[in-house]
Amino acid sequence: MDVIRIILAIILPPVGVLMQVGLGLHFWLNIVLTLCGYIPGLVHAVWVIAKK
């Protein structure tokens, strides 16, 4: 299941985080990071998915 989340995180980082933690702090932080740049959002999404 984590492989699917990581693939979704590569395509759209907030979706991967949403599937992992729901509408919490990490989701909103990932939205902000993705708006600042794709790479920071991607790194944060993969980190959140790998951490769990």
C-alpha positions as CSV (number, residue, x, y, z in Angstrom):
1,M,0.0,0.0,0.0
2,D,2.9,2.4,0.7
3,V,4.0,2.0,-2.9
4,I,0.7,3.3,-4.2
5,R,0.9,6.3,-1.8
6,I,4.5,7.1,-2.9
7,I,3.4,6.9,-6.6
8,L,0.5,9.3,-5.8
9,A,2.9,11.5,-3.9
10,I,5.2,11.8,-6.9
11,I,2.2,12.8,-9.1
12,L,0.5,15.1,-6.6
13,P,2.2,15.3,-3.2
14,P,-0.8,16.4,-1.1
15,V,-2.8,13.4,-2.2
16,G,-0.2,11.0,-0.8
17,V,-0.1,12.8,2.5
18,L,-3.9,13.0,2.7
19,M,-4.1,9.2,2.2
20,Q,-1.5,8.7,4.9
21,V,-2.5,11.1,7.7
22,G,-5.8,12.7,6.7
23,L,-6.7,16.4,7.1
24,G,-4.1,17.1,9.7
25,L,-1.2,19.5,10.1
26,H,1.1,17.5,7.8
27,F,-1.5,17.8,5.0
28,W,-1.8,21.6,5.2
29,L,2.0,22.0,5.6
30,N,2.4,19.9,2.4
31,I,-0.1,22.1,0.5
32,V,2.0,25.2,1.5
33,L,5.3,23.5,0.6
34,T,3.9,22.3,-2.8
35,L,2.7,25.8,-3.6
36,C,6.2,27.1,-2.8
37,G,7.7,24.5,-5.1
38,Y,7.1,21.0,-6.2
39,I,10.3,19.6,-4.8
40,P,9.8,20.7,-1.2
41,G,6.3,19.2,-1.3
42,L,7.5,16.0,-2.8
43,V,10.3,15.6,-0.2
44,H,7.9,16.2,2.6
45,A,5.3,13.8,1.2
46,V,7.8,11.0,0.8
47,W,9.1,11.7,4.3
48,V,5.6,11.5,5.9
49,I,4.8,8.3,4.0
50,A,8.1,6.6,4.9
51,K,7.9,7.7,8.5
52,K,4.7,5.8,9.3
